[in-house]
Amino acid sequence: MAFGRKPKPMNELLREFMKKVPQQTELKRGMALHLYPEIVGERIAAATKGLKFDGPKLIITVSSEAWRFELHANRFSIAKRMNEKVGSKVVKEIIVRN
């Protein structure tokens, strides 16, 4: 132990670091984009052609009208899961296009 302190778990250290980062929102948006395939699953991720933020809006471009309808119907649950994963309300609205 260095200087008589106990080592902290990595997730706790990351949380402390994230609180100090000035571009915290942009970093969490990047995390949300990275976690998108895990959150929506392989099939939806494969049908997604584009994914980007425009401020607090997440714009998802999909390959067909059927996928647009599917994601549009589930946009609130997707936003909720993304926000939970990154620990912040970075996704305020989801817009689905094809």
Backbone as a chain_set.jsonl record, in Angstrom:
{"seq": "MAFGRKPKPMNELLREFMKKVPQQTELKRGMALHLYPEIVGERIAAATKGLKFDGPKLIITVSSEAWRFELHANRFSIAKRMNEKVGSKVVKEIIVRN", "coords": {"N": [[0.839, -1.186, 0.0], [0.592, 2.107, -0.916], [1.65, 4.894, 0.781], [-0.02, 4.376, 2.966], [-2.686, 4.136, 2.128], [-5.641, 2.436, 1.057], [-5.97, 0.456, -1.895], [-8.124, 1.471, -4.558], [-11.078, 0.291, -6.232], [-11.124, -0.111, -9.822], [-13.435, 0.829, -11.219], [-14.426, 2.727, -9.444], [-12.35, 4.594, -9.398], [-12.473, 5.432, -12.074], [-15.008, 6.661, -12.1], [-14.512, 8.848, -10.363], [-12.565, 10.17, -11.877], [-14.107, 10.807, -14.159], [-15.825, 12.751, -13.143], [-14.206, 14.934, -13.0], [-13.493, 15.616, -15.556], [-13.604, 18.055, -18.07], [-15.01, 17.871, -20.528], [-17.174, 16.17, -20.093], [-19.834, 15.478, -20.898], [-19.58, 15.09, -23.704], [-17.793, 12.967, -23.688], [-19.309, 10.968, -22.441], [-21.325, 10.729, -24.338], [-19.861, 9.632, -26.41], [-19.244, 7.21, -25.194], [-21.811, 6.132, -25.085], [-22.371, 5.778, -27.814], [-20.459, 3.862, -28.401], [-21.402, 1.735, -26.85], [-23.775, 1.111, -28.036], [-24.275, -1.213, -29.845], [-24.24, -3.311, -27.952], [-26.385, -2.597, -26.354], [-28.687, -2.53, -28.047], [-28.557, -4.929, -29.404], [-27.351, -7.503, -31.687], [-28.732, -7.831, -34.19], [-30.199, -5.438, -34.65], [-28.119, -3.599, -34.49], [-26.657, -4.406, -36.728], [-28.393, -3.62, -38.728], [-28.232, -0.939, -38.57], [-27.118, 1.916, -40.161], [-25.991, 4.37, -39.695], [-24.987, 6.465, -36.966], [-25.211, 9.067, -34.807], [-24.703, 11.987, -32.733], [-26.613, 14.929, -32.342], [-26.314, 17.44, -30.598], [-28.282, 16.896, -27.766], [-29.769, 15.004, -29.076], [-30.032, 11.804, -30.43], [-29.297, 10.516, -33.492], [-30.335, 8.022, -35.534], [-29.662, 6.095, -38.314], [-31.151, 3.776, -40.341], [-31.351, 0.676, -42.27], [-33.775, 0.058, -43.529], [-37.323, 0.684, -43.984], [-38.875, -0.897, -42.312], [-37.123, -1.448, -40.164], [-36.805, 1.166, -39.297], [-39.369, 1.721, -38.316], [-39.472, -0.186, -36.238], [-37.349, 0.644, -34.485], [-38.205, 3.226, -33.957], [-40.543, 2.734, -32.522], [-39.456, 1.667, -30.239], [-37.852, 3.627, -29.166], [-37.86, 5.102, -26.729], [-37.278, 3.228, -24.717], [-34.76, 2.409, -25.586], [-33.287, 4.784, -25.338], [-33.472, 5.111, -22.564], [-32.069, 2.835, -21.622], [-29.525, 3.355, -22.705], [-28.839, 5.728, -21.378], [-28.813, 4.787, -18.754], [-26.661, 2.992, -18.881], [-24.426, 4.674, -19.291], [-24.648, 6.313, -17.154], [-25.792, 8.866, -17.115], [-27.972, 11.421, -18.41], [-27.605, 11.593, -21.372], [-28.832, 11.074, -23.768], [-31.518, 12.579, -24.911], [-33.474, 12.531, -26.786], [-34.476, 10.426, -29.484], [-34.043, 10.152, -32.892], [-35.122, 8.493, -35.706], [-34.1, 7.48, -38.861], [-34.319, 6.511, -42.356]], "CA": [[0.0, 0.0, 0.0], [1.353, 3.343, -1.012], [1.297, 5.988, 1.692], [-1.026, 3.965, 3.936], [-4.052, 4.133, 1.586], [-6.092, 1.199, 0.418], [-6.234, 0.612, -3.329], [-9.541, 1.61, -4.909], [-11.469, -0.44, -7.454], [-10.982, 0.662, -11.053], [-14.67, 1.543, -11.569], [-14.522, 3.902, -8.572], [-11.378, 5.56, -9.908], [-13.009, 5.996, -13.317], [-16.087, 7.6, -11.742], [-13.871, 10.056, -9.841], [-11.941, 10.832, -13.021], [-15.158, 11.348, -15.026], [-16.375, 13.958, -12.515], [-13.246, 16.015, -13.163], [-13.249, 15.876, -16.98], [-14.442, 19.175, -18.529], [-15.856, 17.462, -21.65], [-17.839, 14.984, -19.579], [-20.997, 15.135, -21.719], [-19.112, 14.543, -24.967], [-17.198, 11.673, -23.399], [-20.398, 10.027, -22.187], [-21.98, 10.472, -25.621], [-18.997, 8.68, -27.097], [-19.441, 5.918, -24.544], [-23.127, 5.64, -25.502], [-22.231, 5.29, -29.19], [-19.675, 2.629, -28.335], [-22.208, 0.691, -26.221], [-25.012, 0.927, -28.805], [-24.526, -2.606, -30.25], [-24.531, -4.11, -26.76], [-27.696, -2.203, -25.834], [-29.789, -2.878, -28.956], [-28.407, -6.287, -29.913], [-26.635, -7.683, -32.953], [-29.57, -7.656, -35.394], [-30.483, -4.01, -34.851], [-26.832, -2.951, -34.773], [-26.306, -4.723, -38.114], [-29.293, -2.865, -39.601], [-27.953, 0.483, -38.38], [-26.123, 2.404, -41.108], [-25.354, 5.567, -39.152], [-25.301, 6.75, -35.578], [-24.496, 10.281, -34.412], [-25.4, 12.918, -31.864], [-26.788, 16.332, -32.687], [-26.643, 17.916, -29.258], [-28.811, 15.79, -26.959], [-30.552, 14.102, -29.936], [-29.31, 10.715, -31.082], [-29.87, 10.266, -34.813], [-30.03, 6.664, -35.98], [-30.045, 5.819, -39.689], [-31.281, 2.327, -40.51], [-31.324, 0.211, -43.655], [-35.088, -0.121, -44.16], [-38.504, 1.274, -43.329], [-39.293, -1.808, -41.232], [-36.248, -1.186, -39.015], [-37.123, 2.511, -38.81], [-40.579, 1.582, -37.506], [-39.113, -0.95, -35.03], [-36.574, 1.483, -33.575], [-39.047, 4.357, -33.544], [-41.46, 2.229, -31.5], [-38.695, 1.349, -29.026], [-36.868, 4.686, -28.931], [-37.795, 5.527, -25.329], [-36.561, 2.206, -23.934], [-33.362, 2.451, -26.012], [-32.696, 5.966, -24.697], [-33.375, 4.838, -21.128], [-30.975, 1.878, -21.407], [-28.258, 4.027, -22.995], [-28.57, 6.65, -20.277], [-28.457, 3.985, -17.57], [-25.329, 2.415, -19.086], [-23.374, 5.691, -19.132], [-24.854, 6.998, -15.881], [-26.132, 10.268, -17.338], [-29.022, 11.589, -19.415], [-27.007, 12.171, -22.573], [-29.79, 10.901, -24.864], [-32.809, 13.165, -24.543], [-34.426, 12.213, -27.853], [-33.932, 9.608, -30.56], [-34.659, 10.352, -34.206], [-34.775, 7.351, -36.546], [-34.235, 7.765, -40.298], [-33.814, 5.462, -43.25]], "C": [[0.881, 1.245, 0.0], [0.792, 4.376, -0.051], [0.155, 5.64, 2.633], [-2.457, 3.986, 3.444], [-4.377, 2.782, 0.981], [-6.269, 1.443, -1.076], [-7.738, 0.66, -3.584], [-9.847, 0.777, -6.143], [-11.415, 0.484, -8.674], [-12.252, 1.434, -11.395], [-14.865, 2.78, -10.696], [-13.557, 4.993, -9.024], [-11.865, 6.223, -11.193], [-14.131, 6.991, -13.045], [-15.516, 8.914, -11.222], [-13.229, 10.86, -10.966], [-12.991, 11.519, -13.894], [-15.756, 12.635, -14.452], [-15.486, 15.172, -12.753], [-13.009, 16.409, -14.618], [-14.165, 17.005, -17.465], [-15.395, 18.807, -19.672], [-16.642, 16.208, -21.284], [-19.011, 14.554, -20.458], [-20.564, 14.504, -23.033], [-18.503, 13.158, -24.773], [-18.276, 10.614, -23.168], [-21.196, 9.746, -23.449], [-21.169, 9.484, -26.437], [-19.131, 7.283, -26.509], [-20.766, 5.305, -24.989], [-23.067, 5.084, -26.92], [-21.483, 3.965, -29.213], [-20.515, 1.464, -27.795], [-23.486, 0.36, -26.992], [-25.242, -0.525, -29.234], [-24.876, -3.519, -29.073], [-25.951, -3.837, -26.25], [-28.831, -2.679, -26.725], [-29.712, -4.305, -29.487], [-27.801, -6.318, -31.304], [-27.481, -7.37, -34.188], [-29.843, -6.18, -35.676], [-29.193, -3.267, -35.185], [-26.406, -3.195, -36.22], [-27.165, -3.941, -39.104], [-29.061, -1.353, -39.509], [-26.824, 0.909, -39.312], [-25.365, 3.611, -40.564], [-25.858, 5.864, -37.763], [-24.511, 7.99, -35.182], [-25.358, 11.117, -33.477], [-25.483, 14.274, -32.529], [-27.26, 16.991, -31.401], [-27.152, 16.736, -28.447], [-29.641, 14.786, -27.767], [-29.631, 13.059, -30.547], [-30.018, 10.423, -32.389], [-29.372, 8.909, -35.291], [-30.534, 6.511, -37.407], [-30.03, 4.309, -39.873], [-31.454, 1.971, -41.981], [-32.69, 0.077, -44.317], [-36.184, 0.551, -43.342], [-38.971, 0.405, -42.166], [-38.437, -1.591, -39.981], [-36.506, 0.203, -38.441], [-38.337, 2.451, -37.896], [-40.26, 0.891, -36.18], [-38.353, -0.083, -34.018], [-37.38, 2.678, -33.08], [-39.988, 3.917, -32.414], [-40.745, 1.977, -30.172], [-37.718, 2.442, -28.611], [-36.76, 5.109, -27.469], [-37.044, 4.512, -24.469], [-35.082, 2.167, -24.319], [-32.649, 3.624, -25.334], [-32.497, 5.72, -23.202], [-32.206, 3.902, -20.837], [-29.62, 2.515, -21.671], [-27.874, 4.957, -21.855], [-28.174, 5.908, -19.006], [-27.037, 3.449, -17.684], [-24.207, 3.424, -18.851], [-23.541, 6.512, -17.855], [-25.166, 8.475, -16.006], [-27.207, 10.353, -18.416], [-28.464, 12.29, -20.648], [-27.927, 12.053, -23.783], [-31.137, 11.428, -24.397], [-33.893, 12.784, -25.542], [-33.717, 11.341, -28.891], [-34.751, 9.859, -31.818], [-34.177, 9.204, -35.094], [-35.088, 7.685, -37.998], [-33.836, 6.526, -41.095], [-33.529, 6.043, -44.606]], "O": [[1.788, 1.393, 0.819], [-0.399, 4.687, -0.075], [-0.575, 6.535, 3.06], [-3.377, 3.867, 4.253], [-3.506, 2.082, 0.465], [-6.679, 2.532, -1.478], [-8.519, -0.018, -2.916], [-8.984, 0.579, -6.999], [-11.63, 1.691, -8.569], [-12.166, 2.585, -11.822], [-15.412, 3.78, -11.16], [-13.905, 6.174, -9.032], [-11.692, 7.427, -11.382], [-14.202, 8.042, -13.683], [-15.99, 9.985, -11.602], [-13.338, 12.085, -11.003], [-12.805, 12.659, -14.321], [-16.153, 13.518, -15.212], [-15.958, 16.309, -12.713], [-12.384, 17.437, -14.883], [-15.381, 16.922, -17.291], [-16.48, 19.378, -19.771], [-16.754, 15.286, -22.092], [-19.16, 13.363, -20.732], [-21.122, 13.485, -23.439], [-18.685, 12.276, -25.613], [-18.158, 9.489, -23.653], [-21.699, 8.636, -23.62], [-21.728, 8.597, -27.083], [-19.132, 6.291, -27.239], [-20.842, 4.103, -25.242], [-23.647, 4.035, -27.2], [-21.84, 3.054, -29.961], [-20.352, 0.328, -28.24], [-24.199, -0.576, -26.632], [-26.337, -1.038, -29.002], [-25.722, -4.403, -29.202], [-26.63, -4.746, -25.772], [-29.838, -3.18, -26.223], [-30.712, -4.834, -29.973], [-27.744, -5.307, -32.003], [-27.006, -6.723, -35.121], [-29.728, -5.73, -36.816], [-29.179, -2.404, -36.064], [-25.858, -2.302, -36.867], [-26.71, -3.631, -40.205], [-29.632, -0.584, -40.283], [-25.726, 0.354, -39.274], [-24.216, 3.841, -40.94], [-27.0, 5.56, -37.419], [-23.28, 7.978, -35.215], [-26.58, 10.972, -33.435], [-24.546, 14.714, -33.195], [-28.461, 17.087, -31.146], [-26.521, 15.679, -28.437], [-30.16, 13.822, -27.204], [-28.585, 13.386, -31.109], [-31.21, 10.116, -32.397], [-28.172, 8.676, -35.434], [-31.706, 6.769, -37.682], [-29.029, 3.647, -39.598], [-31.673, 2.84, -42.825], [-32.769, -0.009, -45.542], [-35.995, 0.927, -42.185], [-39.414, 0.927, -41.143], [-38.961, -1.554, -38.868], [-36.432, 0.395, -37.227], [-38.341, 3.056, -36.825], [-40.718, 1.326, -35.124], [-38.682, -0.079, -32.832], [-37.252, 3.091, -31.927], [-40.196, 4.661, -31.457], [-41.357, 2.063, -29.107], [-36.841, 2.2, -27.782], [-35.668, 5.445, -27.012], [-36.266, 4.892, -23.595], [-34.234, 1.916, -23.463], [-31.541, 3.471, -24.819], [-31.462, 6.085, -22.644], [-31.436, 4.146, -19.909], [-28.663, 2.251, -20.943], [-26.723, 4.973, -21.417], [-27.296, 6.357, -18.268], [-26.29, 3.448, -16.705], [-23.167, 3.084, -18.287], [-22.672, 7.315, -17.513], [-24.846, 9.258, -15.111], [-27.331, 9.449, -19.243], [-28.808, 13.437, -20.932], [-27.819, 12.841, -24.722], [-31.814, 10.797, -23.585], [-35.074, 12.72, -25.201], [-32.522, 11.496, -29.143], [-35.98, 9.787, -31.809], [-32.975, 8.97, -35.219], [-36.194, 8.116, -38.325], [-33.136, 5.636, -40.611], [-33.096, 5.325, -45.507]]}, "num_chains": 1, "name": "protein.A"}
